[in-house]
């Protein structure tokens, strides 16, 4: 199977054309291909599938084989991939996701601006000694702000992330983000991604952290969100307004994947 590997702020994906994976067990493919020792290595797989409601559909599976409604960094990568292969004409496209149809505007250098839709909020909850604001960007997020940037940097995500992701208070499991507002328009965050573990970045996670910071009065739009793998800019006017994300999408390599039984 031919694949293309792309990344957005270090959040990496394997992209397969629909014909390459027709009839394949996609959860098994994701689990094996994303393995960083016995496969290519990635946070998930993406497939630009035909859609009856948009220019194309984004099929996304996490590295553990589980599906996800939405992936912001993956969406930017898929949009650039589709544009470069003439799957979609023009600089703007619509992409059907499990969180609805998203609009993407592509720029010449490969970055893009995504209309992520309006966020929704649920009551704060206490889990694992942290206080989380629950934010939905079409997929679930739990956002906690810590007392200092150093506390974010030194937090042992490998220990605290999974128990929070799987806590019964989150019936669909959750993405887990920890942040610190460095300034009025500047937030540092780290992410434990549902179904993938700690990742260098998350598009929907950066949106969740930015809108949580604005809602809690810790920052004002636009918000530059700094992640381990890079930075995106998030704009949100508040209330029922959509969230806009600007960020990069870059190629890593192309190749042929051989999976042995």
KEMIVEX-286173 format. One record per residue (C-alpha): residue number from 1; residue in one letter; x, z, y. Coordinates in steps of 0.02 Angstrom, whole numbers, plus 50000, padded with zeros to 5 digits. Example, Ala and Ser with C-alpha at 12.3 -4.5 7.8 and 13.67 -1.06 7.14 Angstrom:
<recs>
1, A, 50615, 50390, 49775
2, S, 50684, 50357, 49947
</recs>
This chain:
<recs>
1, X, 50000, 50000, 50000
2, X, 50069, 49951, 50169
3, X, 50062, 50085, 50304
4, X, 50110, 50113, 50484
5, X, 50167, 50283, 50543
6, X, 50124, 50334, 50721
7, X, 50133, 50495, 50821
8, X, 50058, 50570, 50976
9, X, 50160, 50715, 51046
10, X, 50232, 50741, 50872
11, X, 50062, 50745, 50787
12, X, 50098, 50612, 50655
13, X, 49985, 50499, 50553
14, X, 49990, 50364, 50420
15, X, 49876, 50218, 50463
16, X, 49810, 50103, 50326
17, X, 49709, 49944, 50349
18, X, 49541, 49956, 50257
19, X, 49591, 49822, 50131
20, X, 49745, 49920, 50079
21, X, 49643, 50071, 50025
22, X, 49484, 49990, 49960
23, X, 49426, 50084, 49805
24, X, 49559, 50218, 49825
25, X, 49529, 50405, 49812
26, X, 49560, 50444, 49996
27, X, 49575, 50635, 49980
28, X, 49706, 50610, 49843
29, X, 49794, 50477, 49946
30, X, 49803, 50594, 50096
31, X, 49865, 50739, 49993
32, X, 50004, 50639, 49911
33, X, 50056, 50521, 50052
34, X, 50064, 50660, 50182
35, X, 50177, 50770, 50075
36, X, 50339, 50788, 50172
37, X, 50447, 50799, 50015
38, X, 50364, 50685, 49886
39, X, 50272, 50568, 50005
40, X, 50302, 50492, 50176
41, X, 50251, 50649, 50271
42, X, 50114, 50663, 50402
43, X, 49979, 50776, 50471
44, X, 49844, 50658, 50408
45, X, 49791, 50479, 50370
46, X, 49691, 50359, 50480
47, X, 49591, 50205, 50434
48, X, 49516, 50086, 50565
49, X, 49355, 50044, 50475
50, X, 49215, 49924, 50529
51, X, 49073, 50005, 50625
52, X, 48895, 49958, 50665
53, X, 48887, 50069, 50819
54, X, 49059, 50045, 50899
55, X, 49207, 49927, 50904
56, X, 49278, 50018, 50753
57, X, 49263, 50181, 50657
58, X, 49402, 50310, 50637
59, X, 49411, 50378, 50460
60, X, 49523, 50531, 50465
61, X, 49581, 50649, 50328
62, X, 49696, 50799, 50350
63, X, 49855, 50818, 50249
64, X, 49763, 50931, 50125
65, X, 49638, 50792, 50089
66, X, 49494, 50868, 50187
67, X, 49399, 50763, 50315
68, X, 49389, 50807, 50498
69, X, 49258, 50758, 50626
70, X, 49383, 50724, 50764
71, X, 49568, 50704, 50801
72, X, 49616, 50667, 50981
73, X, 49797, 50618, 50951
74, X, 49745, 50515, 50801
75, X, 49614, 50428, 50906
76, X, 49744, 50372, 51032
77, X, 49859, 50310, 50892
78, X, 49718, 50217, 50806
79, X, 49663, 50135, 50968
80, X, 49838, 50069, 51006
81, X, 49858, 50010, 50825
82, X, 49692, 49916, 50832
83, X, 49728, 49839, 51003
84, X, 49902, 49780, 50951
85, X, 49829, 49696, 50797
86, X, 49688, 49611, 50893
87, X, 49556, 49709, 50799
88, X, 49478, 49743, 50969
89, X, 49490, 49637, 51127
90, X, 49516, 49701, 51303
91, X, 49589, 49862, 51370
92, X, 49437, 49971, 51330
93, X, 49359, 50008, 51162
94, X, 49233, 50120, 51079
95, X, 49275, 50216, 50920
96, X, 49147, 50298, 50806
97, X, 49202, 50470, 50745
98, X, 49119, 50615, 50655
99, X, 49097, 50690, 50829
100, X, 49009, 50537, 50901
101, X, 49066, 50377, 50984
102, X, 49219, 50398, 51097
103, X, 49277, 50283, 51236
104, X, 49462, 50241, 51249
105, X, 49550, 50153, 51393
106, X, 49723, 50087, 51345
107, X, 49868, 50068, 51466
108, X, 50008, 49940, 51457
109, X, 50142, 50062, 51401
110, X, 50040, 50119, 51251
111, X, 49964, 50280, 51318
112, X, 49776, 50297, 51339
113, X, 49636, 50394, 51421
114, X, 49501, 50459, 51305
115, X, 49327, 50518, 51349
116, X, 49313, 50662, 51225
117, X, 49134, 50707, 51270
118, X, 49070, 50874, 51335
119, X, 49130, 51036, 51256
120, X, 49014, 51173, 51194
121, X, 49048, 51358, 51185
122, X, 48997, 51503, 51074
123, X, 49017, 51690, 51092
124, X, 49191, 51766, 51088
125, X, 49243, 51848, 50925
126, X, 49380, 51967, 50872
127, X, 49481, 51911, 50721
128, X, 49652, 51969, 50660
129, X, 49682, 52076, 50813
130, X, 49651, 51933, 50936
131, X, 49503, 51890, 51046
132, X, 49447, 51709, 51027
133, X, 49334, 51599, 51131
134, X, 49247, 51477, 51015
135, X, 49251, 51299, 51082
136, X, 49182, 51142, 51000
137, X, 49254, 50972, 51042
138, X, 49149, 50896, 50903
139, X, 49259, 50999, 50786
140, X, 49280, 51189, 50790
141, X, 49416, 51280, 50889
142, X, 49457, 51462, 50916
143, X, 49561, 51491, 51073
144, X, 49654, 51651, 51116
145, X, 49760, 51680, 51272
146, X, 49909, 51796, 51254
147, X, 49991, 51909, 51382
148, X, 50148, 51803, 51407
149, X, 50227, 51636, 51366
150, X, 50355, 51727, 51260
151, X, 50214, 51801, 51155
152, X, 50154, 51624, 51120
153, X, 50329, 51563, 51078
154, X, 50370, 51705, 50959
155, X, 50201, 51718, 50871
156, X, 50219, 51694, 50682
157, X, 50086, 51560, 50660
158, X, 50129, 51538, 50477
159, X, 50071, 51716, 50447
160, X, 49920, 51732, 50562
161, X, 49853, 51554, 50561
162, X, 49777, 51532, 50389
163, X, 49683, 51699, 50379
164, X, 49601, 51660, 50547
165, X, 49561, 51480, 50498
166, X, 49472, 51542, 50341
167, X, 49389, 51698, 50412
168, X, 49203, 51707, 50365
169, X, 49155, 51713, 50550
170, X, 49200, 51527, 50552
171, X, 49086, 51451, 50418
172, X, 49166, 51277, 50432
173, X, 49341, 51350, 50451
174, X, 49422, 51323, 50621
175, X, 49570, 51257, 50716
176, X, 49665, 51403, 50794
177, X, 49752, 51393, 50963
178, X, 49855, 51519, 51059
179, X, 49892, 51489, 51242
180, X, 49962, 51557, 51403
181, X, 49922, 51495, 51578
182, X, 50091, 51463, 51661
183, X, 50011, 51411, 51825
184, X, 49853, 51346, 51904
185, X, 49869, 51176, 51819
186, X, 49992, 51217, 51679
187, X, 49957, 51292, 51506
188, X, 50071, 51318, 51357
189, X, 49991, 51315, 51184
190, X, 50027, 51316, 50999
191, X, 49909, 51258, 50863
192, X, 49865, 51302, 50683
193, X, 49765, 51150, 50629
194, X, 49623, 51163, 50506
195, X, 49676, 51075, 50346
196, X, 49853, 51038, 50404
197, X, 49934, 51204, 50455
198, X, 50048, 51220, 50605
199, X, 50071, 51053, 50693
200, X, 50173, 51000, 50844
201, X, 50017, 50949, 50941
202, X, 49829, 50927, 50936
203, X, 49725, 50817, 51049
204, X, 49559, 50904, 51026
205, X, 49653, 51071, 51023
206, X, 49733, 51035, 51192
207, X, 49561, 50994, 51261
208, X, 49490, 51156, 51191
209, X, 49630, 51260, 51266
210, X, 49617, 51174, 51436
211, X, 49428, 51195, 51451
212, X, 49441, 51375, 51390
213, X, 49571, 51411, 51524
214, X, 49460, 51334, 51658
215, X, 49305, 51424, 51595
216, X, 49395, 51592, 51594
217, X, 49466, 51564, 51769
218, X, 49646, 51553, 51709
219, X, 49674, 51372, 51765
220, X, 49596, 51229, 51863
221, X, 49574, 51046, 51818
222, X, 49678, 50942, 51793
223, X, 49775, 51044, 51666
224, X, 49942, 50992, 51593
225, X, 49947, 51061, 51416
226, X, 50121, 51088, 51345
227, X, 50137, 51084, 51155
228, X, 50287, 51090, 51040
229, X, 50287, 50900, 51025
230, X, 50246, 50849, 51203
231, X, 50121, 50858, 51344
232, X, 49948, 50788, 51381
233, X, 49842, 50800, 51537
234, X, 49662, 50860, 51525
235, X, 49526, 50840, 51658
236, X, 49360, 50934, 51653
237, X, 49237, 50959, 51795
238, X, 49144, 51098, 51706
239, X, 48972, 51132, 51631
240, X, 48903, 50979, 51539
241, X, 49035, 50858, 51604
242, X, 49147, 50761, 51482
243, X, 49328, 50805, 51448
244, X, 49458, 50669, 51481
245, X, 49626, 50669, 51392
246, X, 49778, 50564, 51443
247, X, 49924, 50554, 51323
248, X, 50047, 50445, 51226
249, X, 50036, 50354, 51059
250, X, 50198, 50289, 50985
251, X, 50256, 50196, 50831
252, X, 50375, 50277, 50708
253, X, 50395, 50154, 50564
254, X, 50311, 50035, 50443
255, X, 50332, 50028, 50257
256, X, 50259, 50011, 50083
257, X, 50196, 50167, 49996
258, X, 50219, 50178, 49807
259, X, 50120, 50319, 49725
260, X, 50156, 50349, 49542
261, X, 50030, 50431, 49427
</recs>
